[in-house]
Structures are given as structure tokens and as C-alpha cells.
Amino acid sequence: MHISIRIYIFVGMKNIVFDLGRVVFAQDPAKSTEHFKQFFSYVSQSPMPQFWVDYDLGVSSLDRVAEELALYRGVESTYARDMISQAIGKQETIKPTAALIADLKKAGYKLYVLSNMSRDFIDFLRKQAVYANFDGEVVSCEVGVVKPMPEIYDILLDKFSLEASQTLFIDDRRENIDAAAAKGINVFHFDRNDYEGSCVKLREILL
């Protein structure tokens, strides 16, 4: 049986770029009902439904996305809006990632955010303590472009004058890291099902 093993070797890294959802922040499955998890199961799809992409692009409001989600799930829009509000409030900092971010900061790395995120979600996440460690950010709802569109990686590199060869991008979606790699950016595929294991690997190669 053939076993594929990927070995990460990054030399000369100065900039570490984090996706947010299921890399820095996530919902605790133990704190949600099966109905709640099923209601938002589409966020794991690739691609996601267009109404949610539009929300991340910043071209759809909370009220509008609630209406479209209601149609998608066959519920009342007020119910869908309440579920979205719950989803925002359920976001928690992933502890292993937070500890890694703090240690990377102490080690002298420059830390950035590159995330597909709606206005309502990002406003909530920016209030979390771990967010203060980031030196800059590119968020989809503010630039009108989402990953894996090539333009968003150019925006990141240009905005902060980053050298792609000195930059590592961490994301849980394969299509997003593939698009970053096409720009010459170093990438790490974060395992959304094993936060601790992914952070251990990152520590081994960066600290």
C-alpha cells in the first residue's frame, strides 16, 4: 500500500498569514444541537451556496442573507436570522491556535489575517483577545473579493509589501491554499478536524 507523506520545510519565513474560520475561531460542536450543525452544514461545502458567498463578499446584508437562507432551508426568515446571530455568538477562539499565535508573535514573526468573512462575523471576531496579535488583515467583505479568487492574494501581498517567498499562508480549504501557492506563497493545509495536531506541526517548522 502506498502511503503519501507530506514534509513541510519552510526557510526564511517572516510573515505568517492565518485564515480565521476553523483555523483561529470555531464553534464547539459539543455546545450545538445536531439540528444547528445540520442547518449550517453547507459551510463545509466547496463551493458554498452563492447567497453565503455574497454575504462574505459584502454585497448582501444580514437581512438579505437571512431571507435567502430561509428559502434554502424552508424556514421563516426571522428564524434564519436568529440562527445566524447564534452562529456568530458561538464563535470561540481555538486554544491551540491562540497559543501558537502568541508564541509566533514573541518569536518576531509578522502576523496577518486573510479571511472570507461577512461584516457581522468579523465585527464580532475582532473583539476577541487573540485578534490583537495581528499586524494587518485582508477581509473579503471589505475588499469585495473572496478566496480562492487570485486577486485577494495580490491585495494581501501589495497592501503589506510582503514577499511571497517569505510568507506562509495557513488555511483549512485545499482550494484556498492551492490558489495561494500559485502566487508563490508558501502554504500549510490546516486540519479542521485536528487543531492540536496542526499546531504541533506548525510549531515544529516555525519555532
C-alpha positions in Angstrom: 0.0 0.0 0.0 1.4 3.4 -1.0 1.4 6.0 1.8 1.8 9.6 0.9 3.7 11.7 3.5 4.0 15.5 3.0 7.0 17.1 4.7 6.9 20.8 5.2 10.2 22.7 5.1 10.0 26.5 5.3 13.2 28.5 5.3 13.3 32.3 5.7 9.7 32.8 6.7 8.9 36.3 8.1 5.2 36.6 7.6 2.5 34.1 8.8 -1.0 34.6 7.4 -4.0 33.0 9.0 -7.4 32.1 7.7 -9.9 32.6 10.5 -12.8 30.1 10.3 -11.8 26.7 11.7 -8.2 27.8 12.0 -8.3 30.6 14.6 -12.1 30.5 15.5 -14.7 27.8 15.5 -17.9 26.7 17.1 -17.6 24.0 19.8 -19.7 21.0 18.4 -20.5 20.0 22.0 -22.3 23.2 22.5 -24.6 22.9 19.5 -27.5 20.6 18.7 -27.5 18.3 15.7 -30.2 20.5 14.1 -28.0 23.6 14.5 -25.0 21.8 12.9 -27.1 20.5 10.1 -28.6 23.9 9.5 -25.2 25.3 8.7 -23.7 22.2 7.1 -23.3 24.0 3.8 -20.3 26.0 5.1 -18.2 22.9 4.7 -19.2 22.6 1.0 -16.9 23.6 -1.8 -18.2 25.7 -3.3 -20.6 27.2 -0.8 -24.0 28.4 -1.8 -23.9 31.7 -3.7 -26.0 33.5 -1.1 -23.3 32.9 1.5 -20.5 33.8 -0.8 -22.3 37.1 -1.4 -22.5 37.6 2.3 -18.8 37.1 2.6 -18.3 39.5 -0.4 -20.1 42.2 1.5 -22.8 42.6 -1.2 -25.5 41.0 0.9 -26.8 42.3 4.2 -27.8 40.2 7.3 -31.4 40.7 6.5 -31.0 39.7 2.8 -28.9 36.6 3.6 -31.4 35.6 6.2 -34.2 35.7 3.6 -32.1 33.6 1.2 -31.1 31.1 3.9 -34.7 30.8 4.9 -35.6 29.8 1.3 -32.7 27.4 1.2 -33.8 25.7 4.4 -37.5 26.1 4.1 -38.0 28.2 7.3 -39.2 31.6 8.2 -36.7 34.5 7.7 -36.9 35.6 11.3 -35.8 32.0 12.3 -32.9 32.0 9.9 -31.8 35.4 11.1 -31.8 34.2 14.7 -29.8 31.1 13.7 -27.2 33.4 12.0 -27.0 35.5 15.2 -26.5 32.4 17.2 -23.8 31.2 14.8 -21.9 34.5 15.3 -22.1 34.3 19.1 -21.0 30.7 19.2 -17.6 31.5 17.6 -14.8 30.7 20.1 -11.1 31.1 19.9 -9.3 27.8 19.2 -7.0 27.4 22.2 -4.1 25.6 20.5 -4.0 28.2 17.7 -4.2 31.1 20.1 -1.2 29.7 22.0 0.7 29.2 18.7 -0.1 32.8 17.6 1.2 34.2 20.9 4.4 32.3 20.5 4.9 33.3 16.9 4.4 36.9 17.9 7.1 36.6 20.6 9.4 34.9 18.1 9.2 38.0 15.9 7.0 36.9 13.0 4.7 39.4 11.4 1.1 38.0 11.6 -1.7 38.7 9.2 -5.3 37.7 8.5 -6.6 36.6 5.1 -10.3 35.6 5.5 -13.6 35.1 3.8 -15.9 36.7 6.3 -19.0 38.8 6.4 -19.3 42.1 8.2 -21.3 40.8 11.1 -18.9 37.9 11.8 -15.7 39.9 11.5 -17.1 42.7 13.8 -17.6 40.0 16.5 -14.2 38.3 16.0 -12.2 41.5 16.1 -13.3 41.9 19.7 -11.7 38.7 20.8 -8.4 39.0 22.6 -6.3 36.9 20.1 -7.1 39.3 17.3 -4.8 42.0 18.9 -1.8 39.9 17.8 -2.3 40.5 14.1 -0.3 43.2 12.3 -2.8 43.5 9.5 -5.7 42.0 7.7 -7.5 41.5 4.4 -11.1 40.5 4.9 -13.4 39.6 1.9 -16.3 41.8 2.9 -14.1 44.9 2.9 -12.3 44.2 -0.4 -15.1 42.7 -2.4 -13.1 39.6 -3.3 -13.1 36.1 -1.8 -10.6 33.3 -1.7 -9.7 31.4 -3.9 -10.0 34.3 -6.4 -6.4 35.2 -7.3 -6.9 38.9 -6.7 -7.3 38.6 -3.0 -3.8 37.2 -2.6 -2.4 40.1 -4.7 -4.2 42.5 -2.4 -2.6 40.9 0.6 0.9 41.0 -0.8 0.6 44.5 -2.1 -1.1 46.0 0.9 1.6 44.9 3.3 4.5 44.8 0.9 5.1 41.1 1.5 7.5 38.9 -0.4 5.6 35.7 -1.4 8.7 33.6 -0.8 8.9 34.8 2.8 5.2 34.4 3.5 3.3 31.3 4.8 -0.5 31.0 4.4 -2.5 28.7 6.7 -6.0 27.7 5.6 -8.3 24.7 6.1 -9.6 24.6 2.5 -7.5 23.0 -0.2 -8.7 25.3 -3.0 -7.6 28.4 -1.0 -4.0 27.1 -0.4 -3.7 25.9 -3.9 -4.6 29.4 -5.2 -2.1 31.0 -2.7 0.6 28.5 -3.9 0.0 29.6 -7.5 1.1 33.1 -6.4 4.4 31.7 -5.0 3.2 31.9 -1.4 4.2 29.0 0.9 1.2 27.1 2.3 0.1 24.9 5.1 -3.1 22.9 5.0 -4.7 23.2 8.5 -6.7 20.1 9.5 -10.1 21.4 10.7 -10.6 18.1 12.5 -7.3 18.1 14.4 -6.4 21.6 15.7 -3.8 20.4 18.1 -2.1 18.2 15.6 -1.9 21.0 13.0 -0.5 23.4 15.6 2.1 20.9 16.7 3.3 20.6 13.1 3.4 24.4 12.7 5.5 24.7 15.9 7.9 22.1 14.6 8.6 24.0 11.4 8.4 27.6 12.6 9.6 27.7 16.3 
